[in-house]
Amino acid sequence: MAGLVARRKYVSLCTNALLLEKKLHLFTPSRYLFFSVHLDGLRERHDEAVCQQGVFDKAVRAIRAAQDAGFQVNVNATIFEGHPAGELVDFLDYATALGVGISISPGFAYERAPDTEHFLNRRRTKEFFREVFRLGRARGARWSLREMRRLHGPLRLRAHGGSRGSGGTLETDRGGDAGPAHGGPDGAGDRACCGTPL
């Protein structure tokens, strides 16, 4: 990874943050590196999603430690059918106050998924996020689309795999980078997404 950063390639290091605080000393802050911490909502929702109590609090401690050490941090959440829009509004308020970038992906069905009834289809994804932004406006939230663009740079709504039937990913970048999230035909490898058990 250090080699990618040295070559000025953007690296999004995806993590559940369970070991992040212990491993921070292995990394050097850079504008080309940010930690993308998986959080599926606030404490109760996230801990339920990962089937372990205390994970949310540990992840938030790691986020704050990474920020204090000078790292850029993003959170990413996967939203499934049945997630209340108001609860996501609360999560967005919390993440905004925490000072992190935010990526939200609807859980989308795939061929071998054991449970397909909890995935959002394209129509439900649009309805759900319209409701989230409506509630946010009504509450005077700081994370409106306009404010997200101002705070975090360009905003993307990207369909998974380019499929018209799939959901999409709502992403904001704290650094304002509007490049593709993964190296590939349209990204020519300018960004890298690396996974690690941090």
Rosetta constraint file for C-alpha pairs under 8 A:
AtomPair CA 1 CA 5 HARMONIC 6.42 0.50
AtomPair CA 1 CA 11 HARMONIC 7.62 0.50
AtomPair CA 2 CA 6 HARMONIC 6.04 0.50
AtomPair CA 3 CA 7 HARMONIC 6.25 0.50
AtomPair CA 4 CA 8 HARMONIC 6.39 0.50
AtomPair CA 4 CA 9 HARMONIC 5.20 0.50
AtomPair CA 4 CA 10 HARMONIC 7.47 0.50
AtomPair CA 4 CA 11 HARMONIC 7.36 0.50
AtomPair CA 5 CA 9 HARMONIC 5.30 0.50
AtomPair CA 5 CA 10 HARMONIC 6.61 0.50
AtomPair CA 5 CA 11 HARMONIC 7.01 0.50
AtomPair CA 5 CA 30 HARMONIC 7.57 0.50
AtomPair CA 5 CA 32 HARMONIC 5.76 0.50
AtomPair CA 5 CA 33 HARMONIC 6.80 0.50
AtomPair CA 8 CA 32 HARMONIC 6.26 0.50
AtomPair CA 9 CA 32 HARMONIC 6.24 0.50
AtomPair CA 9 CA 190 HARMONIC 5.56 0.50
AtomPair CA 9 CA 191 HARMONIC 5.41 0.50
AtomPair CA 9 CA 192 HARMONIC 6.83 0.50
AtomPair CA 10 CA 31 HARMONIC 8.00 0.50
AtomPair CA 10 CA 32 HARMONIC 4.43 0.50
AtomPair CA 10 CA 33 HARMONIC 5.92 0.50
AtomPair CA 10 CA 190 HARMONIC 6.81 0.50
AtomPair CA 10 CA 191 HARMONIC 4.60 0.50
AtomPair CA 10 CA 192 HARMONIC 5.95 0.50
AtomPair CA 11 CA 32 HARMONIC 6.00 0.50
AtomPair CA 11 CA 33 HARMONIC 4.84 0.50
AtomPair CA 11 CA 34 HARMONIC 6.44 0.50
AtomPair CA 11 CA 191 HARMONIC 6.13 0.50
AtomPair CA 11 CA 192 HARMONIC 4.94 0.50
AtomPair CA 11 CA 193 HARMONIC 5.69 0.50
AtomPair CA 11 CA 194 HARMONIC 6.87 0.50
AtomPair CA 12 CA 33 HARMONIC 6.12 0.50
AtomPair CA 12 CA 34 HARMONIC 5.22 0.50
AtomPair CA 12 CA 35 HARMONIC 5.84 0.50
AtomPair CA 12 CA 36 HARMONIC 6.10 0.50
AtomPair CA 12 CA 192 HARMONIC 6.57 0.50
AtomPair CA 12 CA 193 HARMONIC 4.98 0.50
AtomPair CA 12 CA 194 HARMONIC 6.29 0.50
AtomPair CA 13 CA 33 HARMONIC 7.35 0.50
AtomPair CA 13 CA 34 HARMONIC 6.19 0.50
AtomPair CA 13 CA 35 HARMONIC 4.80 0.50
AtomPair CA 13 CA 36 HARMONIC 5.69 0.50
AtomPair CA 13 CA 193 HARMONIC 6.31 0.50
AtomPair CA 13 CA 194 HARMONIC 5.20 0.50
AtomPair CA 13 CA 195 HARMONIC 5.88 0.50
AtomPair CA 13 CA 196 HARMONIC 7.03 0.50
AtomPair CA 14 CA 35 HARMONIC 6.06 0.50
AtomPair CA 14 CA 36 HARMONIC 4.63 0.50
AtomPair CA 14 CA 37 HARMONIC 6.03 0.50
AtomPair CA 14 CA 38 HARMONIC 7.30 0.50
AtomPair CA 14 CA 193 HARMONIC 7.40 0.50
AtomPair CA 14 CA 194 HARMONIC 6.39 0.50
AtomPair CA 14 CA 195 HARMONIC 5.04 0.50
AtomPair CA 14 CA 196 HARMONIC 6.50 0.50
AtomPair CA 15 CA 20 HARMONIC 7.70 0.50
AtomPair CA 15 CA 35 HARMONIC 7.10 0.50
AtomPair CA 15 CA 36 HARMONIC 6.14 0.50
AtomPair CA 15 CA 37 HARMONIC 5.09 0.50
AtomPair CA 15 CA 38 HARMONIC 6.21 0.50
AtomPair CA 15 CA 195 HARMONIC 6.77 0.50
AtomPair CA 15 CA 196 HARMONIC 6.16 0.50
AtomPair CA 15 CA 197 HARMONIC 6.25 0.50
AtomPair CA 15 CA 198 HARMONIC 5.29 0.50
AtomPair CA 16 CA 37 HARMONIC 5.53 0.50
AtomPair CA 16 CA 38 HARMONIC 5.13 0.50
AtomPair CA 16 CA 39 HARMONIC 7.60 0.50
AtomPair CA 16 CA 59 HARMONIC 7.00 0.50
AtomPair CA 16 CA 197 HARMONIC 7.35 0.50
AtomPair CA 16 CA 198 HARMONIC 6.42 0.50
AtomPair CA 17 CA 21 HARMONIC 7.34 0.50
AtomPair CA 17 CA 37 HARMONIC 6.09 0.50
AtomPair CA 17 CA 38 HARMONIC 7.59 0.50
AtomPair CA 17 CA 58 HARMONIC 7.40 0.50
AtomPair CA 17 CA 59 HARMONIC 5.10 0.50
AtomPair CA 17 CA 62 HARMONIC 6.24 0.50
AtomPair CA 17 CA 63 HARMONIC 7.73 0.50
AtomPair CA 17 CA 198 HARMONIC 5.40 0.50
AtomPair CA 18 CA 55 HARMONIC 7.20 0.50
AtomPair CA 18 CA 58 HARMONIC 6.52 0.50
AtomPair CA 18 CA 59 HARMONIC 6.29 0.50
AtomPair CA 18 CA 62 HARMONIC 7.78 0.50
AtomPair CA 18 CA 198 HARMONIC 6.04 0.50
AtomPair CA 19 CA 23 HARMONIC 6.23 0.50
AtomPair CA 19 CA 197 HARMONIC 7.58 0.50
AtomPair CA 19 CA 198 HARMONIC 4.67 0.50
AtomPair CA 20 CA 24 HARMONIC 5.90 0.50
AtomPair CA 20 CA 62 HARMONIC 5.97 0.50
AtomPair CA 20 CA 198 HARMONIC 4.96 0.50
AtomPair CA 21 CA 61 HARMONIC 7.76 0.50
AtomPair CA 21 CA 62 HARMONIC 4.91 0.50
AtomPair CA 21 CA 65 HARMONIC 6.47 0.50
AtomPair CA 21 CA 66 HARMONIC 7.18 0.50
AtomPair CA 23 CA 27 HARMONIC 7.73 0.50
AtomPair CA 23 CA 198 HARMONIC 7.29 0.50
AtomPair CA 24 CA 66 HARMONIC 6.98 0.50
AtomPair CA 29 CA 33 HARMONIC 6.87 0.50
AtomPair CA 29 CA 69 HARMONIC 7.53 0.50
AtomPair CA 29 CA 70 HARMONIC 5.77 0.50
AtomPair CA 29 CA 71 HARMONIC 4.98 0.50
AtomPair CA 29 CA 72 HARMONIC 7.71 0.50
AtomPair CA 30 CA 34 HARMONIC 7.78 0.50
AtomPair CA 30 CA 71 HARMONIC 7.01 0.50
AtomPair CA 31 CA 72 HARMONIC 7.52 0.50
AtomPair CA 31 CA 175 HARMONIC 7.70 0.50
AtomPair CA 33 CA 71 HARMONIC 7.61 0.50
AtomPair CA 33 CA 72 HARMONIC 7.10 0.50
AtomPair CA 34 CA 71 HARMONIC 6.38 0.50
AtomPair CA 34 CA 72 HARMONIC 4.74 0.50
AtomPair CA 34 CA 73 HARMONIC 5.41 0.50
AtomPair CA 34 CA 74 HARMONIC 7.05 0.50
AtomPair CA 35 CA 71 HARMONIC 7.52 0.50
AtomPair CA 35 CA 72 HARMONIC 6.47 0.50
AtomPair CA 35 CA 73 HARMONIC 4.86 0.50
AtomPair CA 35 CA 74 HARMONIC 6.09 0.50
AtomPair CA 36 CA 73 HARMONIC 5.97 0.50
AtomPair CA 36 CA 74 HARMONIC 4.61 0.50
AtomPair CA 36 CA 75 HARMONIC 5.30 0.50
AtomPair CA 36 CA 76 HARMONIC 6.45 0.50
AtomPair CA 37 CA 59 HARMONIC 7.43 0.50
AtomPair CA 37 CA 63 HARMONIC 7.64 0.50
AtomPair CA 37 CA 73 HARMONIC 7.31 0.50
AtomPair CA 37 CA 74 HARMONIC 6.14 0.50
AtomPair CA 37 CA 75 HARMONIC 4.65 0.50
AtomPair CA 37 CA 76 HARMONIC 6.07 0.50
AtomPair CA 38 CA 75 HARMONIC 5.70 0.50
AtomPair CA 38 CA 76 HARMONIC 4.89 0.50
AtomPair CA 38 CA 77 HARMONIC 6.00 0.50
AtomPair CA 39 CA 46 HARMONIC 6.05 0.50
AtomPair CA 39 CA 56 HARMONIC 7.19 0.50
AtomPair CA 39 CA 59 HARMONIC 7.94 0.50
AtomPair CA 39 CA 75 HARMONIC 6.24 0.50
AtomPair CA 39 CA 76 HARMONIC 5.87 0.50
AtomPair CA 39 CA 77 HARMONIC 5.17 0.50
AtomPair CA 39 CA 78 HARMONIC 7.96 0.50
AtomPair CA 40 CA 45 HARMONIC 6.61 0.50
AtomPair CA 40 CA 46 HARMONIC 4.80 0.50
AtomPair CA 40 CA 49 HARMONIC 6.99 0.50
AtomPair CA 40 CA 76 HARMONIC 7.31 0.50
AtomPair CA 40 CA 77 HARMONIC 4.41 0.50
AtomPair CA 40 CA 78 HARMONIC 5.68 0.50
AtomPair CA 40 CA 79 HARMONIC 6.98 0.50
AtomPair CA 41 CA 45 HARMONIC 5.42 0.50
AtomPair CA 41 CA 46 HARMONIC 5.17 0.50
AtomPair CA 41 CA 77 HARMONIC 6.72 0.50
AtomPair CA 41 CA 87 HARMONIC 7.74 0.50
AtomPair CA 41 CA 88 HARMONIC 6.77 0.50
AtomPair CA 41 CA 91 HARMONIC 5.59 0.50
AtomPair CA 42 CA 46 HARMONIC 5.84 0.50
AtomPair CA 42 CA 56 HARMONIC 7.29 0.50
AtomPair CA 42 CA 90 HARMONIC 7.82 0.50
AtomPair CA 42 CA 91 HARMONIC 5.69 0.50
AtomPair CA 43 CA 47 HARMONIC 5.93 0.50
AtomPair CA 43 CA 54 HARMONIC 7.93 0.50
AtomPair CA 43 CA 56 HARMONIC 5.24 0.50
AtomPair CA 43 CA 57 HARMONIC 7.10 0.50
AtomPair CA 44 CA 48 HARMONIC 6.05 0.50
AtomPair CA 45 CA 49 HARMONIC 6.12 0.50
AtomPair CA 46 CA 50 HARMONIC 6.31 0.50
AtomPair CA 46 CA 55 HARMONIC 7.65 0.50
AtomPair CA 46 CA 56 HARMONIC 6.20 0.50
AtomPair CA 47 CA 51 HARMONIC 5.82 0.50
AtomPair CA 47 CA 52 HARMONIC 5.31 0.50
AtomPair CA 47 CA 53 HARMONIC 5.21 0.50
AtomPair CA 47 CA 54 HARMONIC 6.65 0.50
AtomPair CA 47 CA 55 HARMONIC 5.88 0.50
AtomPair CA 47 CA 56 HARMONIC 6.08 0.50
AtomPair CA 48 CA 52 HARMONIC 6.60 0.50
AtomPair CA 48 CA 53 HARMONIC 7.44 0.50
AtomPair CA 50 CA 55 HARMONIC 7.87 0.50
AtomPair CA 54 CA 58 HARMONIC 6.29 0.50
AtomPair CA 55 CA 59 HARMONIC 6.09 0.50
AtomPair CA 56 CA 60 HARMONIC 6.22 0.50
AtomPair CA 57 CA 61 HARMONIC 6.21 0.50
AtomPair CA 58 CA 62 HARMONIC 6.27 0.50
AtomPair CA 59 CA 63 HARMONIC 6.14 0.50
AtomPair CA 60 CA 64 HARMONIC 6.26 0.50
AtomPair CA 61 CA 65 HARMONIC 6.18 0.50
AtomPair CA 62 CA 66 HARMONIC 6.05 0.50
AtomPair CA 63 CA 67 HARMONIC 6.18 0.50
AtomPair CA 63 CA 73 HARMONIC 6.75 0.50
AtomPair CA 64 CA 68 HARMONIC 6.04 0.50
AtomPair CA 65 CA 69 HARMONIC 6.18 0.50
AtomPair CA 66 CA 70 HARMONIC 6.45 0.50
AtomPair CA 66 CA 71 HARMONIC 5.31 0.50
AtomPair CA 66 CA 72 HARMONIC 7.50 0.50
AtomPair CA 66 CA 73 HARMONIC 7.30 0.50
AtomPair CA 67 CA 71 HARMONIC 5.05 0.50
AtomPair CA 67 CA 72 HARMONIC 6.34 0.50
AtomPair CA 67 CA 73 HARMONIC 6.80 0.50
AtomPair CA 72 CA 100 HARMONIC 7.71 0.50
AtomPair CA 72 CA 174 HARMONIC 7.77 0.50
AtomPair CA 73 CA 100 HARMONIC 5.51 0.50
AtomPair CA 73 CA 101 HARMONIC 6.60 0.50
AtomPair CA 74 CA 100 HARMONIC 5.01 0.50
AtomPair CA 74 CA 101 HARMONIC 4.30 0.50
AtomPair CA 74 CA 102 HARMONIC 5.62 0.50
AtomPair CA 74 CA 103 HARMONIC 7.36 0.50
AtomPair CA 74 CA 173 HARMONIC 7.88 0.50
AtomPair CA 74 CA 174 HARMONIC 7.81 0.50
AtomPair CA 75 CA 95 HARMONIC 7.65 0.50
AtomPair CA 75 CA 100 HARMONIC 6.57 0.50
AtomPair CA 75 CA 101 HARMONIC 6.19 0.50
AtomPair CA 75 CA 102 HARMONIC 5.09 0.50
AtomPair CA 75 CA 103 HARMONIC 6.19 0.50
AtomPair CA 76 CA 102 HARMONIC 5.91 0.50
AtomPair CA 76 CA 103 HARMONIC 4.50 0.50
AtomPair CA 76 CA 104 HARMONIC 5.64 0.50
AtomPair CA 76 CA 105 HARMONIC 7.66 0.50
AtomPair CA 77 CA 103 HARMONIC 6.34 0.50
AtomPair CA 77 CA 104 HARMONIC 4.87 0.50
AtomPair CA 77 CA 105 HARMONIC 6.24 0.50
AtomPair CA 78 CA 104 HARMONIC 5.87 0.50
AtomPair CA 78 CA 105 HARMONIC 4.80 0.50
AtomPair CA 78 CA 106 HARMONIC 5.44 0.50
AtomPair CA 78 CA 107 HARMONIC 5.71 0.50
AtomPair CA 79 CA 83 HARMONIC 6.54 0.50
AtomPair CA 79 CA 104 HARMONIC 7.16 0.50
AtomPair CA 79 CA 105 HARMONIC 6.17 0.50
AtomPair CA 79 CA 106 HARMONIC 4.64 0.50
AtomPair CA 79 CA 107 HARMONIC 5.57 0.50
AtomPair CA 80 CA 106 HARMONIC 6.00 0.50
AtomPair CA 80 CA 107 HARMONIC 5.16 0.50
AtomPair CA 80 CA 118 HARMONIC 5.68 0.50
AtomPair CA 80 CA 119 HARMONIC 5.37 0.50
AtomPair CA 80 CA 120 HARMONIC 6.01 0.50
AtomPair CA 81 CA 107 HARMONIC 7.97 0.50
AtomPair CA 81 CA 117 HARMONIC 7.79 0.50
AtomPair CA 81 CA 118 HARMONIC 4.76 0.50
AtomPair CA 81 CA 119 HARMONIC 5.50 0.50
AtomPair CA 81 CA 120 HARMONIC 5.42 0.50
AtomPair CA 82 CA 118 HARMONIC 7.24 0.50
AtomPair CA 83 CA 87 HARMONIC 7.27 0.50
AtomPair CA 83 CA 88 HARMONIC 7.51 0.50
AtomPair CA 84 CA 88 HARMONIC 6.67 0.50
AtomPair CA 85 CA 89 HARMONIC 6.33 0.50
AtomPair CA 85 CA 128 HARMONIC 6.62 0.50
AtomPair CA 85 CA 129 HARMONIC 7.68 0.50
AtomPair CA 85 CA 131 HARMONIC 6.46 0.50
AtomPair CA 85 CA 132 HARMONIC 5.18 0.50
AtomPair CA 85 CA 135 HARMONIC 7.88 0.50
AtomPair CA 86 CA 90 HARMONIC 6.35 0.50
AtomPair CA 86 CA 132 HARMONIC 6.75 0.50
AtomPair CA 86 CA 135 HARMONIC 6.95 0.50
AtomPair CA 87 CA 91 HARMONIC 6.32 0.50
AtomPair CA 88 CA 92 HARMONIC 6.12 0.50
AtomPair CA 88 CA 132 HARMONIC 7.05 0.50
AtomPair CA 89 CA 93 HARMONIC 6.21 0.50
AtomPair CA 89 CA 132 HARMONIC 6.10 0.50
AtomPair CA 89 CA 135 HARMONIC 7.15 0.50
AtomPair CA 89 CA 136 HARMONIC 6.21 0.50
AtomPair CA 90 CA 94 HARMONIC 6.22 0.50
AtomPair CA 91 CA 95 HARMONIC 6.07 0.50
AtomPair CA 92 CA 96 HARMONIC 5.96 0.50
AtomPair CA 92 CA 102 HARMONIC 7.94 0.50
AtomPair CA 92 CA 143 HARMONIC 7.14 0.50
AtomPair CA 93 CA 97 HARMONIC 6.23 0.50
AtomPair CA 93 CA 141 HARMONIC 6.85 0.50
AtomPair CA 93 CA 142 HARMONIC 7.35 0.50
AtomPair CA 93 CA 143 HARMONIC 7.22 0.50
AtomPair CA 94 CA 98 HARMONIC 6.16 0.50
AtomPair CA 95 CA 99 HARMONIC 6.45 0.50
AtomPair CA 95 CA 100 HARMONIC 6.05 0.50
AtomPair CA 95 CA 101 HARMONIC 7.75 0.50
AtomPair CA 95 CA 102 HARMONIC 7.28 0.50
AtomPair CA 96 CA 100 HARMONIC 6.19 0.50
AtomPair CA 96 CA 101 HARMONIC 7.58 0.50
AtomPair CA 96 CA 142 HARMONIC 7.55 0.50
AtomPair CA 96 CA 143 HARMONIC 6.88 0.50
AtomPair CA 100 CA 174 HARMONIC 7.32 0.50
AtomPair CA 101 CA 152 HARMONIC 6.62 0.50
AtomPair CA 101 CA 172 HARMONIC 5.79 0.50
AtomPair CA 101 CA 173 HARMONIC 5.74 0.50
AtomPair CA 101 CA 174 HARMONIC 5.31 0.50
AtomPair CA 102 CA 171 HARMONIC 6.10 0.50
AtomPair CA 102 CA 172 HARMONIC 5.57 0.50
AtomPair CA 102 CA 173 HARMONIC 7.45 0.50
AtomPair CA 103 CA 169 HARMONIC 6.90 0.50
AtomPair CA 103 CA 170 HARMONIC 5.57 0.50
AtomPair CA 103 CA 171 HARMONIC 4.24 0.50
AtomPair CA 103 CA 172 HARMONIC 6.16 0.50
AtomPair CA 104 CA 169 HARMONIC 5.68 0.50
AtomPair CA 104 CA 170 HARMONIC 5.08 0.50
AtomPair CA 104 CA 171 HARMONIC 6.38 0.50
AtomPair CA 105 CA 167 HARMONIC 7.67 0.50
AtomPair CA 105 CA 168 HARMONIC 6.12 0.50
AtomPair CA 105 CA 169 HARMONIC 4.39 0.50
AtomPair CA 105 CA 170 HARMONIC 6.27 0.50
AtomPair CA 106 CA 119 HARMONIC 7.43 0.50
AtomPair CA 106 CA 120 HARMONIC 6.14 0.50
AtomPair CA 106 CA 125 HARMONIC 6.71 0.50
AtomPair CA 106 CA 167 HARMONIC 6.05 0.50
AtomPair CA 106 CA 168 HARMONIC 6.52 0.50
AtomPair CA 106 CA 169 HARMONIC 6.89 0.50
AtomPair CA 107 CA 118 HARMONIC 7.87 0.50
AtomPair CA 107 CA 119 HARMONIC 5.16 0.50
AtomPair CA 107 CA 120 HARMONIC 6.01 0.50
AtomPair CA 107 CA 167 HARMONIC 7.62 0.50
AtomPair CA 108 CA 119 HARMONIC 5.08 0.50
AtomPair CA 108 CA 120 HARMONIC 5.80 0.50
AtomPair CA 108 CA 121 HARMONIC 6.69 0.50
AtomPair CA 108 CA 166 HARMONIC 6.43 0.50
AtomPair CA 108 CA 167 HARMONIC 6.09 0.50
AtomPair CA 109 CA 113 HARMONIC 6.68 0.50
AtomPair CA 109 CA 116 HARMONIC 5.79 0.50
AtomPair CA 109 CA 119 HARMONIC 5.62 0.50
AtomPair CA 109 CA 120 HARMONIC 7.61 0.50
AtomPair CA 109 CA 121 HARMONIC 7.81 0.50
AtomPair CA 109 CA 166 HARMONIC 7.87 0.50
AtomPair CA 110 CA 116 HARMONIC 7.83 0.50
AtomPair CA 120 CA 124 HARMONIC 5.69 0.50
AtomPair CA 120 CA 125 HARMONIC 5.75 0.50
AtomPair CA 120 CA 167 HARMONIC 7.02 0.50
AtomPair CA 121 CA 125 HARMONIC 6.00 0.50
AtomPair CA 121 CA 165 HARMONIC 7.17 0.50
AtomPair CA 121 CA 166 HARMONIC 6.33 0.50
AtomPair CA 121 CA 167 HARMONIC 5.98 0.50
AtomPair CA 122 CA 126 HARMONIC 6.35 0.50
AtomPair CA 122 CA 164 HARMONIC 7.97 0.50
AtomPair CA 122 CA 165 HARMONIC 5.99 0.50
AtomPair CA 122 CA 166 HARMONIC 5.63 0.50
AtomPair CA 122 CA 167 HARMONIC 4.80 0.50
AtomPair CA 122 CA 168 HARMONIC 7.85 0.50
AtomPair CA 123 CA 127 HARMONIC 6.29 0.50
AtomPair CA 124 CA 128 HARMONIC 5.84 0.50
AtomPair CA 125 CA 129 HARMONIC 6.20 0.50
AtomPair CA 125 CA 167 HARMONIC 6.30 0.50
AtomPair CA 125 CA 168 HARMONIC 7.94 0.50
AtomPair CA 126 CA 130 HARMONIC 6.08 0.50
AtomPair CA 127 CA 131 HARMONIC 6.29 0.50
AtomPair CA 128 CA 132 HARMONIC 6.29 0.50
AtomPair CA 129 CA 133 HARMONIC 6.12 0.50
AtomPair CA 130 CA 134 HARMONIC 6.04 0.50
AtomPair CA 131 CA 135 HARMONIC 6.08 0.50
AtomPair CA 132 CA 136 HARMONIC 6.09 0.50
AtomPair CA 133 CA 137 HARMONIC 6.09 0.50
AtomPair CA 133 CA 144 HARMONIC 6.78 0.50
AtomPair CA 133 CA 145 HARMONIC 7.95 0.50
AtomPair CA 134 CA 138 HARMONIC 6.24 0.50
AtomPair CA 135 CA 139 HARMONIC 6.20 0.50
AtomPair CA 136 CA 140 HARMONIC 6.07 0.50
AtomPair CA 136 CA 141 HARMONIC 4.94 0.50
AtomPair CA 136 CA 143 HARMONIC 7.61 0.50
AtomPair CA 136 CA 144 HARMONIC 6.83 0.50
AtomPair CA 137 CA 141 HARMONIC 5.96 0.50
AtomPair CA 137 CA 144 HARMONIC 6.87 0.50
AtomPair CA 142 CA 147 HARMONIC 6.48 0.50
AtomPair CA 143 CA 147 HARMONIC 5.40 0.50
AtomPair CA 143 CA 148 HARMONIC 5.37 0.50
AtomPair CA 144 CA 148 HARMONIC 5.96 0.50
AtomPair CA 145 CA 149 HARMONIC 6.20 0.50
AtomPair CA 146 CA 150 HARMONIC 6.38 0.50
AtomPair CA 147 CA 151 HARMONIC 5.98 0.50
AtomPair CA 148 CA 152 HARMONIC 5.52 0.50
AtomPair CA 148 CA 153 HARMONIC 7.15 0.50
AtomPair CA 148 CA 155 HARMONIC 7.34 0.50
AtomPair CA 148 CA 172 HARMONIC 6.80 0.50
AtomPair CA 149 CA 153 HARMONIC 4.78 0.50
AtomPair CA 149 CA 154 HARMONIC 5.32 0.50
AtomPair CA 149 CA 155 HARMONIC 5.89 0.50
AtomPair CA 149 CA 172 HARMONIC 7.37 0.50
AtomPair CA 151 CA 174 HARMONIC 6.87 0.50
AtomPair CA 152 CA 172 HARMONIC 5.46 0.50
AtomPair CA 152 CA 173 HARMONIC 4.87 0.50
AtomPair CA 152 CA 174 HARMONIC 4.09 0.50
AtomPair CA 152 CA 175 HARMONIC 6.44 0.50
AtomPair CA 152 CA 176 HARMONIC 5.67 0.50
AtomPair CA 153 CA 172 HARMONIC 6.63 0.50
AtomPair CA 153 CA 173 HARMONIC 5.79 0.50
AtomPair CA 153 CA 174 HARMONIC 6.38 0.50
AtomPair CA 153 CA 175 HARMONIC 6.69 0.50
AtomPair CA 153 CA 176 HARMONIC 3.76 0.50
AtomPair CA 153 CA 177 HARMONIC 6.77 0.50
AtomPair CA 153 CA 178 HARMONIC 7.48 0.50
AtomPair CA 154 CA 172 HARMONIC 6.60 0.50
AtomPair CA 154 CA 173 HARMONIC 6.98 0.50
AtomPair CA 154 CA 176 HARMONIC 5.97 0.50
AtomPair CA 154 CA 177 HARMONIC 7.07 0.50
AtomPair CA 154 CA 178 HARMONIC 5.70 0.50
AtomPair CA 155 CA 170 HARMONIC 7.19 0.50
AtomPair CA 155 CA 171 HARMONIC 5.81 0.50
AtomPair CA 155 CA 172 HARMONIC 5.17 0.50
AtomPair CA 155 CA 173 HARMONIC 7.45 0.50
AtomPair CA 155 CA 178 HARMONIC 7.61 0.50
AtomPair CA 156 CA 169 HARMONIC 7.37 0.50
AtomPair CA 156 CA 170 HARMONIC 5.81 0.50
AtomPair CA 156 CA 171 HARMONIC 5.43 0.50
AtomPair CA 156 CA 172 HARMONIC 7.00 0.50
AtomPair CA 156 CA 178 HARMONIC 7.86 0.50
AtomPair CA 157 CA 168 HARMONIC 5.94 0.50
AtomPair CA 157 CA 169 HARMONIC 5.36 0.50
AtomPair CA 157 CA 170 HARMONIC 4.88 0.50
AtomPair CA 157 CA 171 HARMONIC 6.82 0.50
AtomPair CA 158 CA 162 HARMONIC 7.71 0.50
AtomPair CA 158 CA 168 HARMONIC 4.96 0.50
AtomPair CA 158 CA 169 HARMONIC 5.17 0.50
AtomPair CA 158 CA 170 HARMONIC 6.96 0.50
AtomPair CA 159 CA 163 HARMONIC 6.32 0.50
AtomPair CA 159 CA 164 HARMONIC 7.08 0.50
AtomPair CA 159 CA 166 HARMONIC 6.29 0.50
AtomPair CA 159 CA 167 HARMONIC 5.80 0.50
AtomPair CA 159 CA 168 HARMONIC 4.11 0.50
AtomPair CA 159 CA 169 HARMONIC 6.56 0.50
AtomPair CA 160 CA 166 HARMONIC 6.07 0.50
AtomPair CA 160 CA 167 HARMONIC 6.42 0.50
AtomPair CA 160 CA 168 HARMONIC 5.60 0.50
AtomPair CA 160 CA 169 HARMONIC 7.33 0.50
AtomPair CA 162 CA 166 HARMONIC 7.92 0.50
AtomPair CA 172 CA 176 HARMONIC 7.95 0.50
AtomPair CA 173 CA 177 HARMONIC 6.11 0.50
AtomPair CA 173 CA 178 HARMONIC 7.52 0.50
AtomPair CA 179 CA 187 HARMONIC 6.86 0.50
AtomPair CA 179 CA 190 HARMONIC 7.84 0.50
AtomPair CA 179 CA 191 HARMONIC 7.48 0.50
AtomPair CA 180 CA 186 HARMONIC 7.04 0.50
AtomPair CA 180 CA 187 HARMONIC 5.47 0.50
AtomPair CA 180 CA 191 HARMONIC 7.04 0.50
AtomPair CA 181 CA 187 HARMONIC 7.87 0.50
AtomPair CA 181 CA 191 HARMONIC 6.36 0.50
AtomPair CA 181 CA 192 HARMONIC 7.32 0.50
AtomPair CA 181 CA 193 HARMONIC 7.20 0.50
AtomPair CA 182 CA 187 HARMONIC 6.63 0.50
AtomPair CA 182 CA 189 HARMONIC 7.11 0.50
AtomPair CA 182 CA 190 HARMONIC 7.96 0.50
AtomPair CA 182 CA 191 HARMONIC 5.60 0.50
AtomPair CA 182 CA 192 HARMONIC 5.50 0.50
AtomPair CA 182 CA 193 HARMONIC 5.93 0.50
AtomPair CA 183 CA 187 HARMONIC 4.72 0.50
AtomPair CA 183 CA 188 HARMONIC 5.52 0.50
AtomPair CA 183 CA 189 HARMONIC 3.61 0.50
AtomPair CA 183 CA 190 HARMONIC 5.79 0.50
AtomPair CA 183 CA 191 HARMONIC 5.19 0.50
AtomPair CA 183 CA 192 HARMONIC 5.70 0.50
AtomPair CA 183 CA 193 HARMONIC 7.89 0.50
AtomPair CA 184 CA 188 HARMONIC 5.18 0.50
AtomPair CA 184 CA 189 HARMONIC 5.63 0.50
AtomPair CA 185 CA 189 HARMONIC 7.97 0.50
AtomPair CA 187 CA 191 HARMONIC 6.92 0.50
